[in-house]
């Protein structure tokens, strides 16, 4: 998806992991991880391992949020636990790094003028 302030693309660890780890590391107090079952991560290697082992599940569709101004991945949003027979999908594992928090991109990424 392409918006005015960002684009949302399928997560590719080779393209996005380093940007995301750097952006998430700006949260020195670890507050962005308060309601998630993982993190914060003490090293890029730990972060990448978690991404490859857990986040790339067959029934999860994880998307990187790319800030249009910087071109950097700054957050994640996911569709998971998709059950077509029940007509349900969970939107979760939302991670907004400090770079994305309290920004126009983080609050209304698809606004047109």
Order of alpha helices (4+ residues) and beta strands (2+ residues): beta-alpha-alpha-beta-beta-beta-alpha
